[in-house]
Amino acid sequence: MARHRRSLTIGFSLMIVNRLVGLVLPASSKFLIDDVIGKQRVDMLLPLAMAALAATVIQAATGFALSQVVSIAAQRAITDMRKAMQIHVLRLPISYFDSTKTGILISRIMTDAEGVRNLVGTGIIQLVGGFLTATIALGVLIWLNWKLTMITLLILGGFGGMMAIAFKRLRPLFRERGAINAEVTGRLAETVGGIRIVKVYTAERREQVTFARGAHKLFRNVARTITGTSAVGSGVMVITGFIGVLMILVGGRDVLEGKMTLGDMMMYVFFVGMVAAPLVGIASIGTQITEAFAGLERIREIRDMT
């Protein structure tokens, strides 16, 4: 990441602009309902629409520029990592090659480096952007209705603790998956490459059993990671549902009592969505970044060898 800090700096700058202009459209709902419709301010309709249009165009342009800058930087980082790994592997002693399958080394060079795209590419940018959007949206929610937002923050705090525990348990599984995948792929490559020897010794049945065991071991690992990531995703849905119920009960009562206007309530709904949407993205991207760290740990094991 330090080597590609220039691209990341540009990416973070574009991301900040993208997220800030993304707040214009939901924020305009309050003025549309309270002023344009409620107070019959027709003169505000065109400026409000133009502001929303300008924000949408800027958001689209910065989103395109962001993908171009950081995605290309990520692919360059992957290429550099693969080149460095290949040079290092070729300089390892012969004894290491005698005890390690060729396919495992190929997987370490080609597959493990793929995770770098989540650290140098859009993955880390989207993760930080999600936190930024959620933070700004929470500030707006506190301004609109601090009582309802405090309850929401308590619920989100519990969800954050659940995510931390989930990612801590998922990281070893992703690390193990890379090792199992490399082992199965390496054995398969050697079997297919040495098929004449396999047939001479009629070892087809033995190779079939060995591959089946490895494939089932990989399946069990993938099933456990799917269960973990699905649990995190379901947790996001439950949290979002709880916030929606609170918004109906507390927010609806405040509107009836005159503590909030109808425009405030509509704006609150939009900004609650802006808090919930990044949470879904964080759950997905956090899993990918966890997988990236697991791959980098396997790469470091080889890079530490003399």
N, C-alpha and C positions, 0 to 999 in steps of 0.2 A: 504493500500500500504506500509506503514511503517513496518507493521508486516511481510510482505513478501519481504522486501527490498533485501534480499540475492538472491532470485530467480530473481527478477527484475534486479539486478546488472549484474548477469550472462547473463540474456536475452539481456540486452542492449549491453553488450560486444560482444556477438555473432552477434547481429544485425549490429553493426558497421563493424565487419569483413565481414559479408555477403554483406553489401552495398558497401564497398570499392572494394572487388574483383569483384563485379558486374559491375564496371566501366571499367574493363580491356577489355572486348570483344568489346564494342562500341568504346573505345579509339584506339583499334588496326586497325580500319577501315582506319584511316588517313595514317598509315604506310604501310598498304597493298596497297592502291591506289597510294600514292605519291612515296614510295620507292620501294616496291616489283614490282608493275606493271609499274609505271612511269619511274623509274630509272633502271629497270631490275635487282634489287638486289635479286637474287634467294637465296643467302645465308641467307637472313633474313626470308625466308618463314617458315622453320621448327621451329626456335626459337619462331616466332610469333604464330604459331599454338600451340606449346607446352605451351606457356604462357596462351593462351586462354583456353586450355584444363585444365590446373592446376587451373585456376580461376574458371572454371565451377564446377570442383570436390569440391573445397573448399566451393563454394557457396551452393552446394547441401548438403554437410555435415553440415555446420553451420545452414542451414535452418531446417534440420531434428532435430538437437540438440536443436535449439531454440523452436520448437514446443513441444518437449518433456519436456523441463524445465518449460516454462511459462504456458503451457496448464495444466500440472499436478498441478502447484501452483495455478492456477485459480480455478480448481475444489476443491482443498483443502480449498481455501478461501470461496467458496460458501458453502461448508459443514460446516465450522466453523461459518459462518454467520447464516445459518439455525439453527444450534444447539443453538447459543446464542439467536436468536429470539424465539425459542420454549421455552427455559428456562424463558425468560423474560415474554412472554405471559402467561405462566402458573402461574406466580406470580402476575398478575394483579388482581384487585378486581372483585368480582362477578358482580357488577353493570356494569362494562365494557362489560362483556359477555352478560348481559341482553339486552344491546343496540347495540350490534354488531353481525352481522351474522357470523355463523361458517365458511362458505365458504370464507368470506372476510379475516378472520384470516389465513385460510389455504393458500390463495393466497399470503398474505403478507409474510408468512414464506417460501413458496416453490418457488413462481414465482419472487417476487421482488429481491431476492438474486441472481438471474441468471445474472443480469447486472454486477455483480462484475467481471465476467470473462473478460469484456472489459477493466477493470482498472488494473487488476493484470495479465491478460493473454496476448494473442497476439494482442488485440485491441490497447492498448496504445503503445506497441512496434512497431506495424506497422505504427501508427500515427507519432511517433517520427522518425522512419526510413524513412517515406515519406518526412518529412521536411528535414532530413539530405541529402537524395539523391537529392532532388530538389535544396538544397543550393549548394552542390558540383557541380551539373550539371550547375547551373547558373554561378558559377565561371568559369567553362570551357568555357561556351558560351561567357562570357565577354572577355575572352582571345582570342577567335576565331574571334569575331566580336562585339565590344562593342556597336556600333551604333544600330545594330539590336536588341541586347539584352536589351538595355535601353528602347526601344519601347515595347519589350516583358514584361519587368518589370512593366511598367505603366499599361498594360492590366491585368497582374496578380494581381497588387494592387487593381484594381477595382473589380476583381473577389473575392479577399479576403474580401473586405468590404461586398460584396453580401452574401458570406458564413456566415459571422458573424451575419448579420441581419437574415438570414434564420434560423440558429441554435438557435438564441434568441427567435424566434417565435415558433420553433418546440418543444422546451423543455416543455412549459406548456401543449402542446398537448399530449406528451408522458406521462406526469404526470397524466393528466386527463384520458388517456387510461387505465393506471393501476388501477385507482379508479373505472372506469366503468366496467372493466373486472372483478375486485374483487366483485363488487356488483352483477353483473349478475350471476357470478359463485356461489356466496354465496346463492342467492335466489334459483337458480336451485338445489343446493345441499340440501337445506332445503325442497324444494318441493318434490324431489325424496325420500329423507329420511323420510318425513312425508306423503307419498302418501296415507296411509290409512285415515288420517284425511282429506286430500284434497278430497278424494272420498266420505267420510261421509257427508261433507258439500257441495258436488257437486261444488267444486271450480275450476274444471279443466279449464273452460272458463276464469276465472279471472287470473289464473296463466299463461295461454297462452298469454293473452293480456299483462301482466306484463313483461313476458320474451321477447315478440316481441318488446316492447318499448325499453327495455334495449339493445337488439341485434341491433336494428336500430340506437340507440344512439352510440353504439360501432362502427357500420359501418360508420357513418358520421365522427366520430373521425379518424378512420383509413383512410378514403378517403382523409381527409384534410392533414394527415401526408404524404400519398403517393404523393399528389400533391406537397407538399413542397419539399420532397426528389427528386422527378422527376425534379422539377425546378432547383435544385442544379446540378443534373446530366446533364441536358440539357445545363446549363450554362458552365459546364466543356467542353462539346462538342463544343460550340460556341467559347469559348476562344481558344481551340486547333485549330479550323479552322482559326481563325484570325491570330494566330501565323504562321500557315502553309502558309497563303497567304502572310504575310510579308516576310517569308523566301524565297518564290519564287521570289517576287519583288526585295527586297533589296539584299538577298543573291545571287540570280542569276545574278544581275547586277555587284556585287563585283567580282564574278568569271570571268565574261566577261572582266572586267577592270583590272584583275590581282591582285586585293587586297586579294583574297582568292584562294587557290588551290582547285582542285576538291576533294582532300582528306579532306581538311578543311570543305568543304561543306557537304560531306558525314558524317563526324564526328559531324558536327553541327546538321544534321538531327537526328542522333541517340540520341544525348544529349537533343534535344528538346523533343523527345519521353520520355526520362527519367525524364524530368520536368513535362510533361503532365500526365504520368501514376500515379505518386504519388498524383497528384491533384484529379484524379478519386477515388483513394483509400481513400484519406483524406475526400472527400465528403461522402463516404459510412461509413467509420469508425467513422467519427465525429458524424453522426446520431446515431450510436450504443452507443457511449460514452454519448451522450446527454440523451439517453434512460436510460443508467445505472445510471446517476446522479439523474434522476427523480425517479427511483426505490429506490435509497438510501435515498432520501428525505422522501419517504413514510415510509421506515424502521425507520428513525430517529424520525418520529412523534410518533411511538409506543415506541421506546427505551427511549424517554423523559418522558413517563408516569410513575408515581410512582407506 
